[in-house]
Amino acid sequence: METSEKGPMETYLERYRPIVSDWNQFIAALRRDLPTIIWVNPIRTNKKELSRKFIDSGLKLTQVPWELELLRLDNCRKPGRLAPYVNGSYHVQEEVSAIPVLALDPQPGERILDLCAAPGNKTAQIAVRMKNTGTVLANDMEYSRLRPLKRSMERLGLLNVSTSSLDGRIFPRLENFFDRVLADVPCSCEGTIRKNIEIWNENPEVRFRRDLPEMQYQLLKKAATLCKPGGRIVYSTCTFAPEENEMVLQRLVDEHGVHLEIEPFELEGFQFNPGLKEWQGKKFNPSIENARRVWPEKNDTGGFFIAKIRKISSFRSEPPDLSESFKAMDWEPDGLWAEELREQFGIANEDLSGIGFFKSNKRFISAVSKDHVRLLRPSLLSSGMFAYRANQKVPKITSAFAMLVGAHAKKNFIELNEEQLSIFISRKDQELELSAFENCDRTGYVIVRFNGEAFGVGEIPRLSRQSLTSHFPKAWAMQRIDFRI
């Protein structure tokens, strides 16, 4: 919804008038709602199939012209209530927020660090582009912000992500360890005004803290240290402030420029502005023009700043020995949990390709991509996803893992209709017709599906063979789900 109401932020934004090409268009763009953007999760489905479902249900879905992975959902205000979102077939992400990962260009099998990862949209984007292989370390200094990130990784079926909670400025000395590092740093967030309309009425001095540029520089410097020579660092913010963008880069060039190169970056069909040549009388190194500014009025997006940096050489002539910094995963015997899945649900070995299992604690067996590297420093909070609760007589498959492998089940699964799935997702028990259990050869845990796609775990009680108990995760539960698609 558009608003013409002015607040103190607009007066503060006047400082950018000299570097904005059309001031009226800039302010008008900031007062418009952002379009809803999604990307398809290839681990669950494909763009053709998902697009067909949207079109058949009357929801308008259009291609973002500059990036094939992004789709614009034009007539849906609550995309998180659609059934394909619930089972991880797509993810919602602001359009411009996807650009830093495109600049990072992660590849399957690599080691990648997301230094300031929460809330996790870019982490998910990285992990999916790596085709659920390799190692993604999602780090954030605020432990509580990693919980929703972990839930997103589970919903999307991602097995190649580990998490840690540490101030990125004091990250362990893993110099030259990562192939690529994303430093999407905390900032004053001026570029997010379109999705946070209350910012118009904030005191700008509260939002722009004077300690931010120092923290941002230390995070960027650490990212560059951790990246291996020949690797890539991406520095990004969602603010317009040169103090947090070009001036941070200038300090990096001044202190470590011999080891680094700021590279140009373009996307066909997307309009960037180059990094500034100067700001308030301070001239910048010419290489900083290779950074990219995104102004909201140019592409109907939020505001952003992205710098793609190649590491040419190590910061130190004798980098530290990293041999004691990581170890191979302590895999459970290969056949043990594959046999459990075959016995419980008829899932074949070939449907588990690339998945390894390890004992993450006394209660859980976790599933992770087999080429994942387990770091010893920093201490990890999680790797992959919990797959089985193993400390009980009959091991219980988790909802997240059931959603990942459940479409392959040949037995002990139940197909629900729309009404029944709504009840299941609201965590309510229900009675079903006897025919609903035709694929079940016992009581106990079953995989719940809708149109062949897995939505979690239910249970058939021993004393009632026509009841289904919902084990849908409390954190994901909702009272209403939209079945237009």
C-alpha positions as CSV (number, residue, x, y, z in Angstrom):
1,M,0.0,0.0,0.0
2,E,1.4,3.4,-1.0
3,T,1.7,6.2,1.4
4,S,2.5,9.9,1.0
5,E,3.0,10.5,4.7
6,K,6.4,12.1,5.5
7,G,8.6,11.3,8.4
8,P,12.0,12.3,9.8
9,M,13.8,9.7,7.6
10,E,13.0,11.6,4.4
11,T,14.9,14.7,5.7
12,Y,17.8,12.5,6.5
13,L,17.8,10.9,3.0
14,E,18.3,14.4,1.5
15,R,22.1,13.8,2.0
16,Y,21.9,11.4,-1.0
17,R,20.3,13.9,-3.4
18,P,23.7,14.7,-5.1
19,I,24.2,11.0,-6.0
20,V,20.6,10.1,-7.0
21,S,19.8,10.7,-10.7
22,D,16.1,11.4,-10.2
23,W,15.1,12.4,-6.7
24,N,11.3,12.3,-7.1
25,Q,11.4,8.9,-8.7
26,F,13.7,7.7,-5.9
27,I,11.3,8.9,-3.1
28,A,8.3,7.6,-5.0
29,A,9.9,4.1,-5.3
30,L,10.7,4.0,-1.6
31,R,7.0,4.6,-0.8
32,R,5.7,1.7,-2.9
33,D,5.3,-1.9,-1.7
34,L,7.8,-4.4,-2.9
35,P,6.7,-7.2,-5.3
36,T,6.6,-10.7,-3.9
37,I,9.5,-12.8,-5.3
38,I,10.0,-16.6,-5.0
39,W,12.6,-19.1,-6.2
40,V,11.9,-22.7,-6.9
41,N,13.7,-25.3,-4.8
42,P,15.1,-28.0,-7.2
43,I,15.6,-30.4,-4.4
44,R,11.8,-30.7,-4.1
45,T,10.4,-29.8,-7.6
46,N,11.2,-27.9,-10.8
47,K,10.2,-24.6,-12.2
48,K,8.0,-26.0,-15.0
49,E,6.0,-28.2,-12.6
50,L,5.5,-25.4,-10.0
51,S,4.6,-22.8,-12.6
52,R,2.0,-25.2,-14.0
53,K,0.4,-25.5,-10.6
54,F,0.3,-21.7,-10.0
55,I,-1.2,-21.1,-13.5
56,D,-3.8,-23.8,-13.1
57,S,-4.9,-22.3,-9.7
58,G,-5.3,-18.8,-11.1
59,L,-2.3,-17.3,-9.4
60,K,-0.2,-15.1,-11.7
61,L,3.4,-16.0,-11.9
62,T,5.9,-14.1,-14.1
63,Q,9.6,-14.6,-14.8
64,V,12.0,-12.0,-13.4
65,P,13.7,-10.9,-16.6
66,W,17.3,-10.7,-15.3
67,E,17.4,-14.0,-13.4
68,L,15.8,-17.3,-14.5
69,E,15.6,-18.7,-10.9
70,L,13.4,-15.8,-9.7
71,L,9.7,-15.6,-10.2
72,R,7.3,-12.8,-9.4
73,L,4.0,-13.8,-7.6
74,D,1.7,-10.9,-8.5
75,N,-1.6,-11.6,-6.8
76,C,-0.8,-13.4,-3.6
77,R,-0.3,-11.5,-0.3
78,K,0.6,-14.5,1.9
79,P,2.9,-16.8,-0.1
80,G,3.9,-18.6,3.1
81,R,0.4,-20.1,3.4
82,L,0.4,-22.0,0.1
83,A,0.9,-25.8,0.3
84,P,4.1,-25.9,-1.8
85,Y,5.8,-23.4,0.5
86,V,4.9,-25.6,3.5
87,N,6.8,-28.6,2.1
88,G,9.7,-26.5,0.8
89,S,9.0,-26.4,-3.0
90,Y,9.8,-22.7,-3.0
91,H,11.3,-20.0,-0.9
92,V,10.3,-16.3,-0.6
93,Q,13.2,-13.8,-0.9
94,E,13.4,-10.1,-1.8
95,E,14.5,-9.8,-5.4
96,V,17.6,-7.6,-4.8
97,S,18.6,-9.7,-1.8
98,A,19.4,-12.6,-4.3
99,I,22.1,-10.6,-6.1
100,P,25.0,-11.1,-3.6
101,V,24.8,-14.9,-4.0
102,L,24.8,-14.5,-7.8
103,A,28.0,-12.5,-7.4
104,L,29.4,-15.1,-5.1
105,D,28.6,-17.9,-7.7
106,P,28.9,-20.9,-5.3
107,Q,29.7,-24.2,-6.9
108,P,28.9,-27.8,-5.9
109,G,31.4,-29.4,-3.5
110,E,33.0,-26.2,-2.3
111,R,33.6,-24.9,1.2
112,I,31.6,-21.6,1.7
113,L,31.2,-19.4,4.7
114,D,28.2,-17.1,5.2
115,L,29.7,-15.0,7.9
116,C,26.6,-13.1,9.0
117,A,24.0,-15.6,8.0
118,A,20.7,-14.9,9.8
119,P,17.9,-14.9,8.9
120,G,19.2,-17.4,6.3
121,N,17.7,-16.5,2.9
122,K,21.2,-16.2,1.3
123,T,22.4,-19.3,3.1
124,A,19.5,-21.3,1.6
125,Q,20.2,-19.8,-1.8
126,I,23.9,-20.8,-1.6
127,A,23.2,-24.3,-0.4
128,V,20.6,-24.9,-3.2
129,R,22.9,-23.6,-5.9
130,M,25.5,-26.1,-4.6
131,K,23.0,-28.9,-5.2
132,N,23.0,-30.0,-1.6
133,T,26.7,-30.9,-1.7
134,G,29.9,-29.6,-0.1
135,T,30.0,-27.5,3.0
136,V,28.1,-24.3,3.8
137,L,28.9,-22.8,7.2
138,A,26.1,-20.4,8.4
139,N,27.5,-18.3,11.2
140,D,25.7,-15.5,13.1
141,M,26.7,-13.8,16.3
142,E,23.1,-13.9,17.6
143,Y,22.2,-17.5,18.6
144,S,18.4,-16.8,18.7
145,R,18.4,-15.7,15.0
146,L,19.8,-19.1,14.0
147,R,16.7,-21.0,15.1
148,P,14.5,-19.7,12.2
149,L,17.4,-20.2,9.9
150,K,17.7,-23.9,10.9
151,R,13.9,-24.3,10.4
152,S,14.2,-22.9,6.9
153,M,17.1,-25.3,6.0
154,E,15.0,-28.2,7.3
155,R,11.9,-27.2,5.3
156,L,13.9,-26.9,2.2
157,G,15.6,-30.3,2.7
158,L,19.2,-29.0,2.9
159,L,21.9,-31.4,4.1
160,N,25.0,-29.4,3.4
161,V,24.7,-26.6,6.0
162,S,26.4,-26.4,9.4
163,T,25.7,-23.6,11.9
164,S,27.8,-21.7,14.4
165,S,27.2,-18.7,16.6
166,L,30.2,-16.4,16.9
167,D,31.0,-12.8,16.4
168,G,32.4,-12.9,12.9
169,R,35.1,-10.4,13.9
170,I,36.7,-13.0,16.2
171,F,36.1,-16.0,14.0
172,P,38.8,-18.7,14.4
173,R,42.0,-18.4,12.4
174,L,41.0,-20.6,9.4
175,E,43.1,-18.4,7.0
176,N,42.8,-19.5,3.4
177,F,40.3,-22.3,4.2
178,F,37.1,-21.3,2.4
179,D,36.6,-21.2,-1.4
180,R,34.2,-18.3,-1.1
181,V,33.0,-16.1,1.8
182,L,29.9,-13.9,1.9
183,A,30.0,-10.9,4.2
184,D,26.4,-9.6,4.1
185,V,27.1,-7.4,7.1
186,P,24.8,-5.7,9.6
187,C,24.0,-2.2,8.4
188,S,21.7,0.8,8.8
189,C,19.2,-0.9,6.4
190,E,18.0,2.2,4.6
191,G,17.5,0.1,1.5
192,T,14.7,-1.9,3.2
193,I,12.3,1.0,3.7
194,R,9.9,-0.5,1.1
195,K,9.3,-3.5,3.3
196,N,9.6,-1.7,6.6
197,I,7.4,1.3,6.2
198,E,7.8,2.2,9.9
199,I,11.4,3.3,9.2
200,W,10.0,6.6,7.8
201,N,9.1,7.6,11.3
202,E,12.3,6.5,13.0
203,N,15.0,8.8,14.3
204,P,17.7,8.3,11.6
205,E,20.5,8.8,14.2
206,V,19.3,5.6,15.9
207,R,19.5,3.6,12.7
208,F,22.9,5.0,11.5
209,R,25.2,4.1,14.4
210,R,28.6,5.6,14.3
211,D,30.2,2.2,15.2
212,L,28.8,0.4,12.2
213,P,31.6,1.2,9.7
214,E,34.3,-0.1,12.0
215,M,32.4,-3.3,12.7
216,Q,31.7,-3.7,8.9
217,Y,35.4,-3.3,8.1
218,Q,36.5,-5.8,10.7
219,L,34.0,-8.3,9.3
220,L,35.1,-7.7,5.7
221,K,38.8,-8.0,6.7
222,K,38.0,-11.3,8.5
223,A,36.1,-12.6,5.4
224,A,39.1,-11.8,3.2
225,T,41.5,-13.5,5.6
226,L,39.4,-16.7,5.7
227,C,39.1,-17.0,1.9
228,K,41.8,-18.9,0.0
229,P,43.9,-17.3,-2.7
230,G,42.1,-17.4,-6.0
231,G,38.8,-17.5,-4.1
232,R,36.0,-14.9,-3.9
233,I,34.6,-12.6,-1.2
234,V,31.4,-10.7,-1.6
235,Y,30.7,-7.7,0.6
236,S,27.1,-6.5,0.6
237,T,24.8,-4.2,2.6
238,C,21.2,-3.0,2.2
239,T,22.0,0.6,2.8
240,F,22.8,3.7,0.7
241,A,25.4,5.1,3.1
242,P,28.8,5.6,1.5
243,E,30.3,5.4,5.1
244,E,29.1,1.7,5.1
245,N,29.9,0.9,1.5
246,E,32.7,2.7,-0.5
247,M,34.5,4.0,2.6
248,V,34.7,0.5,4.0
249,L,36.1,-0.8,0.8
250,Q,38.6,2.1,0.6
251,R,40.0,1.1,4.0
252,L,40.4,-2.5,2.8
253,V,42.2,-1.3,-0.3
254,D,44.4,1.0,1.7
255,E,45.5,-1.8,4.1
256,H,45.4,-5.0,2.0
257,G,44.9,-3.9,-1.6
258,V,48.0,-5.8,-2.8
259,H,46.3,-9.1,-1.9
260,L,42.9,-8.3,-3.4
261,E,41.1,-7.1,-6.5
262,I,37.6,-5.6,-6.7
263,E,36.1,-7.1,-9.8
264,P,33.3,-5.7,-12.0
265,F,29.9,-7.5,-11.9
266,E,27.0,-7.3,-14.3
267,L,23.6,-9.0,-14.7
268,E,22.0,-8.8,-18.2
269,G,18.8,-6.9,-18.0
270,F,19.5,-5.4,-14.5
271,Q,20.6,-1.8,-14.1
272,F,23.4,-1.2,-11.6
273,N,25.2,2.1,-10.8
274,P,28.9,1.9,-10.2
275,G,30.5,2.6,-6.9
276,L,31.0,6.2,-6.1
277,K,34.2,8.0,-7.2
278,E,34.0,10.4,-4.2
279,W,31.9,11.4,-1.3
280,Q,31.8,14.7,0.5
281,G,35.2,15.6,-0.8
282,K,36.9,12.3,-0.2
283,K,38.1,10.6,-3.4
284,F,38.1,6.8,-3.7
285,N,40.5,4.3,-5.3
286,P,39.4,3.9,-9.0
287,S,38.8,0.1,-8.4
288,I,35.9,0.9,-6.1
289,E,33.9,1.9,-9.2
290,N,33.7,-1.8,-9.9
291,A,31.4,-2.2,-6.9
292,R,27.7,-2.0,-7.7
293,R,25.0,0.2,-6.2
294,V,21.3,-0.7,-6.6
295,W,18.9,2.2,-6.5
296,P,15.2,1.3,-5.9
297,E,13.8,3.3,-8.8
298,K,16.0,1.7,-11.4
299,N,14.6,-1.9,-11.2
300,D,11.6,-1.6,-8.8
301,T,13.6,-3.3,-6.0
302,G,15.0,-2.4,-2.6
303,G,18.3,-0.7,-2.2
304,F,21.6,-2.6,-2.1
305,F,25.4,-2.4,-2.4
306,I,27.5,-5.3,-3.7
307,A,31.3,-5.7,-4.1
308,K,32.8,-8.8,-5.7
309,I,36.4,-9.3,-4.5
310,R,39.0,-11.8,-5.7
311,K,41.7,-12.8,-3.3
312,I,45.0,-12.8,-5.1
313,S,47.4,-13.9,-2.3
314,S,47.5,-14.7,1.3
315,F,47.8,-11.9,3.9
316,R,50.7,-13.8,5.5
317,S,53.8,-15.3,4.0
318,E,53.4,-18.4,6.2
319,P,49.7,-19.2,6.6
320,P,48.8,-21.3,9.6
321,D,48.6,-25.2,9.5
322,L,44.9,-26.0,9.2
323,S,45.3,-29.8,9.4
324,E,43.9,-29.9,12.9
325,S,40.9,-27.6,12.2
326,F,38.6,-30.1,10.7
327,K,38.0,-33.9,10.5
328,A,36.1,-36.4,8.5
329,M,32.5,-37.1,9.6
330,D,32.1,-40.0,12.0
331,W,29.7,-41.9,9.9
332,E,27.3,-44.5,11.2
333,P,27.6,-47.8,9.4
334,D,26.5,-47.2,5.8
335,G,23.8,-49.9,5.7
336,L,22.3,-49.4,9.2
337,W,19.9,-46.4,8.6
338,A,19.4,-47.3,4.9
339,E,18.1,-50.6,6.1
340,E,15.9,-48.8,8.7
341,L,14.3,-46.7,5.9
342,R,13.9,-49.7,3.7
343,E,12.2,-51.7,6.5
344,Q,9.9,-48.9,7.7
345,F,9.0,-47.3,4.4
346,G,10.4,-49.3,1.5
347,I,12.8,-46.5,0.5
348,A,15.6,-47.9,-1.8
349,N,19.3,-47.3,-1.3
350,E,19.5,-45.4,-4.6
351,D,17.1,-42.8,-3.2
352,L,19.6,-42.0,-0.5
353,S,22.5,-41.2,-2.9
354,G,25.0,-38.8,-1.4
355,I,23.5,-38.9,2.1
356,G,25.5,-39.9,5.2
357,F,24.3,-40.5,8.7
358,F,26.1,-39.7,12.0
359,K,25.2,-39.7,15.7
360,S,24.8,-36.0,16.6
361,N,23.9,-36.6,20.2
362,K,22.4,-39.3,22.5
363,R,19.0,-38.8,21.0
364,F,19.4,-38.0,17.3
365,I,20.9,-39.5,14.2
366,S,21.6,-36.7,11.7
367,A,21.7,-36.8,7.9
368,V,24.3,-34.7,6.0
369,S,25.8,-34.6,2.5
370,K,28.6,-37.1,2.3
371,D,31.3,-34.6,1.2
372,H,30.5,-32.2,4.1
373,V,33.5,-31.1,6.1
374,R,33.0,-31.0,9.9
375,L,35.0,-28.1,11.5
376,L,36.5,-28.4,14.9
377,R,36.7,-24.7,15.3
378,P,34.4,-22.9,15.8
379,S,32.2,-25.3,17.8
380,L,29.3,-26.2,15.6
381,L,25.7,-26.1,16.7
382,S,24.4,-28.4,14.0
383,S,25.3,-30.1,10.8
384,G,22.8,-31.3,8.2
385,M,19.4,-32.2,9.7
386,F,18.1,-34.4,12.4
387,A,16.9,-37.6,10.6
388,Y,15.9,-40.0,13.3
389,R,15.1,-39.9,17.0
390,A,17.0,-43.1,17.9
391,N,16.7,-43.3,21.7
392,Q,13.4,-45.2,21.6
393,K,12.3,-48.7,20.9
394,V,11.1,-47.9,17.3
395,P,13.2,-45.1,15.8
396,K,11.1,-42.1,14.8
397,I,11.9,-40.4,11.5
398,T,11.8,-36.6,11.8
399,S,9.4,-34.5,9.8
400,A,12.2,-32.7,8.0
401,F,13.8,-35.9,6.8
402,A,10.4,-37.4,6.0
403,M,9.8,-34.4,3.7
404,L,13.1,-35.0,2.0
405,V,12.8,-38.7,1.3
406,G,9.1,-39.4,1.8
407,A,8.1,-39.2,-1.9
408,H,10.1,-42.4,-2.4
409,A,8.2,-44.4,0.2
410,K,6.7,-47.6,-1.2
411,K,4.8,-48.5,2.0
412,N,3.6,-47.1,5.3
413,F,2.5,-43.8,3.8
414,I,-0.9,-42.1,3.8
415,E,-2.2,-39.8,1.0
416,L,-4.5,-37.0,2.4
417,N,-6.9,-34.7,0.7
418,E,-7.0,-30.9,1.2
419,E,-9.2,-31.0,4.2
420,Q,-7.3,-33.8,5.9
421,L,-3.9,-32.1,5.2
422,S,-5.2,-28.9,6.8
423,I,-6.1,-30.8,9.9
424,F,-2.7,-32.5,9.9
425,I,-0.8,-29.2,9.5
426,S,-2.8,-27.7,12.4
427,R,-1.5,-30.6,14.6
428,K,-4.9,-32.1,15.2
429,D,-5.7,-35.8,15.2
430,Q,-8.3,-37.2,12.9
431,E,-10.3,-40.3,11.9
432,L,-9.9,-41.6,8.3
433,E,-11.7,-44.0,6.1
434,L,-10.2,-47.5,6.2
435,S,-9.1,-47.1,2.6
436,A,-6.7,-44.4,3.5
437,F,-4.5,-47.0,5.2
438,E,-4.2,-49.3,2.2
439,N,-0.5,-48.7,1.9
440,C,0.2,-49.4,5.6
441,D,1.2,-52.8,6.9
442,R,1.4,-51.9,10.6
443,T,0.6,-49.4,13.2
444,G,3.2,-46.7,14.3
445,Y,4.9,-44.0,12.3
446,V,3.8,-43.2,8.7
447,I,4.8,-40.7,6.1
448,V,2.0,-38.2,5.3
449,R,1.7,-37.1,1.7
450,F,-0.5,-34.9,-0.5
451,N,-0.5,-35.3,-4.2
452,G,2.5,-37.6,-3.9
453,E,4.6,-35.0,-2.0
454,A,5.7,-35.6,1.6
455,F,4.5,-33.2,4.3
456,G,5.8,-34.9,7.4
457,V,5.2,-37.7,9.9
458,G,2.0,-39.1,11.4
459,E,1.3,-42.0,13.7
460,I,-1.3,-44.8,13.6
461,P,-2.1,-45.6,17.3
462,R,-1.9,-49.3,18.2
463,L,-5.4,-49.4,19.6
464,S,-7.1,-47.5,16.7
465,R,-6.2,-48.5,13.2
466,Q,-8.3,-45.7,11.6
467,S,-6.8,-42.8,13.5
468,L,-4.0,-40.5,12.4
469,T,-2.0,-38.6,15.0
470,S,-0.2,-35.5,13.7
471,H,3.5,-35.0,14.4
472,F,3.7,-31.9,12.3
473,P,6.3,-29.6,13.9
474,K,4.9,-27.1,16.3
475,A,7.2,-24.4,14.9
476,W,5.7,-24.9,11.4
477,A,2.1,-25.4,12.4
478,M,-0.6,-23.1,11.0
479,Q,-4.4,-23.0,11.4
480,R,-5.1,-22.3,7.7
481,I,-3.4,-23.4,4.5
482,D,-4.3,-22.1,1.0
483,F,-5.0,-24.9,-1.5
484,R,-5.5,-22.8,-4.6
485,I,-2.3,-24.4,-5.7
